[in-house]
Amino acid sequence: MSSSEGAESGASRDRPQRPCTLCASPAAALQCSRCKTAYCDPDCQRADWRNGHRLTCAPPQDDERSE
């Protein structure tokens, strides 16, 4: 096991690793607190917000409430 694998395993243990929505970097460590969209760093998150994410961002739909 390399040292980079050991460092990543603790951070990604709680959720599956997803690529950054904006730049497709495989190291997406952040997510939108409202809709859970993945980002690699605050710069990508900020850029996506300015590019229109703020207009489409919504909390995930809860299927149980619609019944």
Buried (B, 14 or more C-beta within 10 A) or exposed (E): EEEEEEEBEEEBEEEEEBBBBBBEBEBBBBBBEEEEBBBBBEEBBEBBBEEEBEEEBEEEEEEEEEE
